[in-house]
Amino acid sequence: MIPVLRLDGVSFSYGSVPALADVSFDIAPGERVALLGRNGAGKSTVVRLIAGLQRPDEGTVWVGDWDTRDCAPEELARRVGSLFQHADQQLFASSVRDDVSFGPRALGVGEREVERRTDDALEDLDLTPHAAHHPYDLPPALRKLAALAGVLALEPALLVLDEPTIGLDRALRARVTRGLLERSAAGAALLVITHDLTFAAETLERGLVLDRGTLACDEPLAALLGDATRLEPFGLEPPPVAALSAALDLPGRPVRAAEAARELARVARGRPAP
């Protein structure tokens, strides 16, 4: 099976300032991956390379069987849906519905299919009641969701999201988690840059850590988030559930709330873990 995304020995510099050095990894269809690291580690550069907004100095970025050097950003949008950190800057239409439908319509999707994709994306993020509103009449958090809905409406093989939960409260983060898990279950791969490690623990399954432009870690996310000593050198702290699991020495050191609750219940009843 061809990976949805493969970086093969990718290096990139902004002029004389190196951003990435010999980075290699691949992502399979349906895989849910967190891209972690300090500010300035190279994460946003990875997003720009995948979207075709930059070209690697060395190495190759493959989106499926496409070399991004040979593709314009608008062509890559057929396979990659990108949400940038300042997502509301991606909004420009006079209504949320028009904004969400713009992408698939620009790709030449038939009008009936555009309507289906738009309705599905709005429903996935509970935005249907706001469909007729001007995006900039919405509060910033809902503008973030509207921009994400526009990305979901593309129905790409790969979703690349830069801080999709920044500025969102717990309820809105839950909307995003639900929508992304549904897309992953349908076969879309996720690559998510985030400092929200609680969201990452609940939504994603694999962790990549960039450190000063190099790939320092590539492993199951639960194992990484459950080990504070591994996170500390990269300026990361375990999410509260992981810290609680470690403090109580819960079996398996769960990092997701539901799993930790089950282990706490077993411990309280004096039952061994299965």
VEXMAR-862876 format. One record per residue (C-alpha): residue number from 0; x negated, y, z. Coordinates in nm, 4 decimals. Example, Ala and Ser with C-alpha at 12.3 -4.5 7.8 and 13.67 -1.06 7.14 Angstrom:
BEGIN
SITE,0,-1.2300,-0.4500,0.7800
SITE,1,-1.3670,-0.1060,0.7140
This chain:
BEGIN
SITE,0,0.0000,0.0000,0.0000
SITE,1,-0.1322,0.3431,-0.0955
SITE,2,-0.1578,0.5777,0.2054
SITE,3,0.0673,0.8813,0.1990
SITE,4,-0.2385,1.0899,0.2880
SITE,5,-0.6107,1.0202,0.2818
SITE,6,-0.8982,1.2533,0.3622
SITE,7,-1.2248,1.1081,0.2370
SITE,8,-1.5405,1.2790,0.3661
SITE,9,-1.3825,1.6261,0.3600
SITE,10,-1.5918,1.9310,0.4435
SITE,11,-1.4860,2.2937,0.4133
SITE,12,-1.6272,2.6345,0.5053
SITE,13,-1.4895,2.9865,0.5072
SITE,14,-1.7882,3.1548,0.3449
SITE,15,-2.0810,3.0756,0.5721
SITE,16,-1.8577,2.9603,0.8600
SITE,17,-1.8059,2.5821,0.8654
SITE,18,-1.4522,2.4647,0.9477
SITE,19,-1.4583,2.0903,0.8727
SITE,20,-1.7471,1.8459,0.8411
SITE,21,-1.7125,1.4992,0.6838
SITE,22,-1.3564,1.4348,0.8067
SITE,23,-1.1973,1.1046,0.7007
SITE,24,-0.8649,0.9468,0.7941
SITE,25,-0.5521,0.8118,0.6281
SITE,26,-0.1829,0.8008,0.7159
SITE,27,0.0618,0.5293,0.6145
SITE,28,0.4274,0.5765,0.5175
SITE,29,0.6431,0.6273,0.8266
SITE,30,0.3444,0.6809,1.0575
SITE,31,0.3736,0.9534,1.3233
SITE,32,0.0415,1.1259,1.3915
SITE,33,-0.0616,1.4088,1.6246
SITE,34,-0.3512,1.6318,1.5207
SITE,35,-0.4997,1.7746,1.8404
SITE,36,-0.7890,1.9937,1.9492
SITE,37,-0.8864,2.3377,2.0700
SITE,38,-0.8023,2.6521,1.8781
SITE,39,-1.0598,2.6828,1.6022
SITE,40,-1.1249,2.3085,1.5830
SITE,41,-1.0152,2.2971,1.2166
SITE,42,-0.6548,2.1813,1.2480
SITE,43,-0.4906,2.4591,1.0461
SITE,44,-0.7590,2.4199,0.7810
SITE,45,-0.6504,2.0575,0.7399
SITE,46,-0.2929,2.1782,0.6819
SITE,47,-0.4046,2.4277,0.4180
SITE,48,-0.6103,2.1637,0.2384
SITE,49,-0.3223,1.9166,0.2322
SITE,50,-0.0831,2.1834,0.1021
SITE,51,-0.3281,2.2725,-0.1756
SITE,52,-0.3822,2.6276,-0.0483
SITE,53,-0.7559,2.5517,-0.0187
SITE,54,-0.9830,2.3051,-0.1972
SITE,55,-1.2442,2.0981,-0.0112
SITE,56,-1.6085,2.1915,-0.0594
SITE,57,-1.6965,1.8227,-0.0382
SITE,58,-1.4927,1.5062,-0.0307
SITE,59,-1.1370,1.4485,-0.1502
SITE,60,-0.7889,1.5031,-0.0151
SITE,61,-0.5487,1.2453,-0.1591
SITE,62,-0.1720,1.2853,-0.1342
SITE,63,-0.0603,0.9420,-0.2429
SITE,64,-0.2560,0.8905,-0.5627
SITE,65,-0.2879,1.2650,-0.6338
SITE,66,-0.6191,1.4426,-0.5844
SITE,67,-0.5179,1.7836,-0.4463
SITE,68,-0.7876,1.9484,-0.6582
SITE,69,-0.5769,1.8622,-0.9617
SITE,70,-0.2468,1.9900,-0.8194
SITE,71,-0.0970,2.3321,-0.7636
SITE,72,0.0743,2.3906,-0.4257
SITE,73,0.4180,2.3904,-0.5898
SITE,74,0.3451,2.0483,-0.7405
SITE,75,0.2246,1.9102,-0.4081
SITE,76,0.5538,2.0272,-0.2553
SITE,77,0.7147,1.7273,-0.4266
SITE,78,0.5267,1.5057,-0.1815
SITE,79,0.4280,1.7322,0.1095
SITE,80,0.6565,1.9483,0.3213
SITE,81,0.4519,2.2029,0.5184
SITE,82,0.5647,2.4076,0.8155
SITE,83,0.3145,2.6731,0.9154
SITE,84,0.2638,2.8057,1.2662
SITE,85,0.4389,3.1378,1.1973
SITE,86,0.7291,2.9554,1.0414
SITE,87,0.9777,3.2408,1.0239
SITE,88,0.7540,3.4005,0.7610
SITE,89,0.8702,3.1161,0.5342
SITE,90,1.2264,3.2535,0.5425
SITE,91,1.3358,3.4989,0.2752
SITE,92,1.6908,3.4254,0.1504
SITE,93,2.0070,3.6087,0.2569
SITE,94,2.1527,3.3092,0.4409
SITE,95,2.0196,3.0053,0.6229
SITE,96,2.1923,2.7757,0.3726
SITE,97,2.0351,2.9532,0.0756
SITE,98,1.6947,2.9343,0.2399
SITE,99,1.7218,2.5633,0.3156
SITE,100,1.8445,2.4836,-0.0358
SITE,101,1.5759,2.6891,-0.2119
SITE,102,1.3035,2.4240,-0.1995
SITE,103,1.4876,2.1290,-0.3523
SITE,104,1.6505,2.3585,-0.6078
SITE,105,1.3067,2.4928,-0.7082
SITE,106,1.1891,2.1346,-0.7575
SITE,107,1.4641,2.0796,-1.0128
SITE,108,1.6820,1.8561,-0.7997
SITE,109,2.0406,1.8250,-0.9258
SITE,110,2.2938,2.0545,-0.7625
SITE,111,2.4938,1.7784,-0.5939
SITE,112,2.1721,1.6367,-0.4470
SITE,113,2.0638,1.9859,-0.3370
SITE,114,2.3909,2.0210,-0.1460
SITE,115,2.3474,1.6796,0.0177
SITE,116,1.9904,1.7528,0.1246
SITE,117,2.0862,2.0952,0.2548
SITE,118,2.3797,1.9610,0.4536
SITE,119,2.1683,1.6792,0.5986
SITE,120,1.8829,1.9102,0.7017
SITE,121,2.1201,2.1592,0.8666
SITE,122,2.3031,1.8806,1.0471
SITE,123,1.9800,1.7139,1.1614
SITE,124,1.8835,2.0300,1.3515
SITE,125,2.2371,2.1336,1.4567
SITE,126,2.2179,2.4435,1.2366
SITE,127,2.5419,2.3969,1.0438
SITE,128,2.7239,2.6632,1.2533
SITE,129,2.4534,2.9128,1.1495
SITE,130,2.4461,2.8242,0.7787
SITE,131,2.6089,3.1481,0.6627
SITE,132,2.4017,3.3748,0.8872
SITE,133,2.1086,3.5799,0.7644
SITE,134,1.7942,3.4065,0.9012
SITE,135,1.6676,3.7260,1.0630
SITE,136,1.9957,3.7697,1.2496
SITE,137,1.9047,3.4545,1.4420
SITE,138,1.6816,3.4509,1.7498
SITE,139,1.3188,3.3503,1.6830
SITE,140,1.3672,2.9938,1.8080
SITE,141,1.6512,2.9269,1.5650
SITE,142,1.4536,3.0881,1.2831
SITE,143,1.1861,2.8295,1.3580
SITE,144,1.4429,2.5543,1.3181
SITE,145,1.5768,2.7108,0.9986
SITE,146,1.2286,2.7050,0.8479
SITE,147,1.1898,2.3423,0.9526
SITE,148,1.5254,2.2598,0.7943
SITE,149,1.3937,2.3994,0.4665
SITE,150,1.0995,2.1609,0.4900
SITE,151,1.3241,1.8642,0.5727
SITE,152,1.5447,1.9426,0.2727
SITE,153,1.2508,1.8735,0.0420
SITE,154,1.2657,1.5101,0.1649
SITE,155,0.8910,1.4688,0.1106
SITE,156,0.6869,1.1560,0.1724
SITE,157,0.4738,1.3552,0.4188
SITE,158,0.5738,1.6235,0.6687
SITE,159,0.2826,1.8405,0.7851
SITE,160,0.3915,2.0610,1.0738
SITE,161,0.1841,2.3229,1.2553
SITE,162,0.3143,2.3814,1.6118
SITE,163,0.6788,2.2996,1.5320
SITE,164,0.7948,2.3416,1.8939
SITE,165,0.6191,2.6654,1.9898
SITE,166,0.8726,2.9074,2.1371
SITE,167,1.1425,2.6395,2.1730
SITE,168,1.3141,2.5444,2.4953
SITE,169,1.3673,2.1861,2.6066
SITE,170,1.6995,2.1448,2.4258
SITE,171,1.5642,2.2752,2.0957
SITE,172,1.2535,2.0595,2.1259
SITE,173,1.4880,1.7633,2.1642
SITE,174,1.6583,1.8632,1.8371
SITE,175,1.3235,1.8668,1.6606
SITE,176,1.2259,1.5302,1.8093
SITE,177,1.5526,1.3726,1.6983
SITE,178,1.5275,1.5125,1.3464
SITE,179,1.1679,1.4024,1.2994
SITE,180,1.2272,1.0529,1.4344
SITE,181,1.5161,1.0115,1.1913
SITE,182,1.2956,1.1145,0.8986
SITE,183,1.0181,0.8820,1.0131
SITE,184,1.2632,0.5918,1.0394
SITE,185,1.3589,0.6637,0.6772
SITE,186,0.9933,0.6305,0.5720
SITE,187,0.8496,0.9838,0.5909
SITE,188,0.5064,1.0170,0.7505
SITE,189,0.4434,1.2906,1.0081
SITE,190,0.1231,1.4843,1.0721
SITE,191,0.1882,1.7299,1.3547
SITE,192,-0.0477,1.9899,1.4965
SITE,193,0.0643,2.0644,1.8499
SITE,194,-0.0475,2.1804,2.1914
SITE,195,0.2865,2.0583,2.3289
SITE,196,0.1665,1.7212,2.4530
SITE,197,0.5004,1.6377,2.6147
SITE,198,0.6625,1.6675,2.2715
SITE,199,0.3755,1.4704,2.1169
SITE,200,0.4122,1.1901,2.3711
SITE,201,0.7854,1.1581,2.3055
SITE,202,0.7674,1.1829,1.9252
SITE,203,0.4321,1.0620,1.7919
SITE,204,0.2317,0.7420,1.8119
SITE,205,-0.1249,0.8063,1.6953
SITE,206,-0.3697,1.0744,1.8004
SITE,207,-0.6397,1.2409,1.5927
SITE,208,-0.8610,1.4883,1.7766
SITE,209,-1.0730,1.7455,1.5954
SITE,210,-1.3677,1.8956,1.7803
SITE,211,-1.5678,2.1736,1.6140
SITE,212,-1.4618,2.0532,1.2715
SITE,213,-1.5369,1.6841,1.3179
SITE,214,-1.3000,1.3951,1.3883
SITE,215,-1.3773,1.2998,1.7474
SITE,216,-1.0928,1.0532,1.8188
SITE,217,-0.8509,0.8358,1.6233
SITE,218,-0.6498,0.6031,1.8462
SITE,219,-0.3035,0.5243,1.9845
SITE,220,-0.1658,0.8449,2.1316
SITE,221,-0.0329,0.6896,2.4527
SITE,222,-0.3780,0.5581,2.5469
SITE,223,-0.5362,0.8955,2.4757
SITE,224,-0.2791,1.1023,2.6657
SITE,225,-0.2955,0.8674,2.9605
SITE,226,-0.6677,0.9268,3.0163
SITE,227,-0.7402,1.2757,3.1520
SITE,228,-1.1148,1.2161,3.1383
SITE,229,-1.0926,1.1616,2.7614
SITE,230,-0.8844,1.4750,2.7076
SITE,231,-1.0849,1.7171,2.9200
SITE,232,-1.3861,1.7573,2.6852
SITE,233,-1.1442,1.8712,2.4130
SITE,234,-0.9699,2.1311,2.6283
SITE,235,-0.6549,1.9186,2.6597
SITE,236,-0.4569,1.8222,2.9678
SITE,237,-0.2313,1.5166,3.0001
SITE,238,0.1427,1.5885,2.9885
SITE,239,0.3200,1.5838,3.3261
SITE,240,0.4640,1.2344,3.2787
SITE,241,0.1189,1.0943,3.2012
SITE,242,-0.0302,1.2721,3.5022
SITE,243,0.2472,1.1310,3.7247
SITE,244,0.1942,0.7804,3.5898
SITE,245,-0.1770,0.8056,3.6652
SITE,246,-0.1214,0.9493,4.0128
SITE,247,0.1227,0.6681,4.1003
SITE,248,-0.0817,0.4061,3.9138
SITE,249,0.2283,0.2915,3.7269
SITE,250,0.1820,-0.0299,3.5254
SITE,251,0.0834,0.0524,3.1687
SITE,252,0.0402,0.4230,3.2526
SITE,253,0.3465,0.5299,3.0470
SITE,254,0.3437,0.8774,2.8918
SITE,255,0.7106,0.8935,2.7854
SITE,256,0.9783,0.9922,3.0354
SITE,257,1.2119,0.6957,2.9774
SITE,258,0.9295,0.4442,3.0078
SITE,259,0.7965,0.6063,3.3241
SITE,260,1.1454,0.6048,3.4758
SITE,261,1.1784,0.2330,3.4080
SITE,262,0.8432,0.1609,3.5718
SITE,263,0.9316,0.3773,3.8723
SITE,264,1.2562,0.1842,3.9111
SITE,265,1.0712,-0.1474,3.8984
SITE,266,0.8196,-0.0293,4.1541
SITE,267,1.0995,0.0932,4.3817
SITE,268,1.2707,-0.2452,4.3616
SITE,269,0.9441,-0.4312,4.4118
SITE,270,0.9716,-0.6047,4.0740
SITE,271,0.6681,-0.6832,3.8599
SITE,272,0.6384,-0.5342,3.5153
SITE,273,0.7512,-0.7732,3.2376
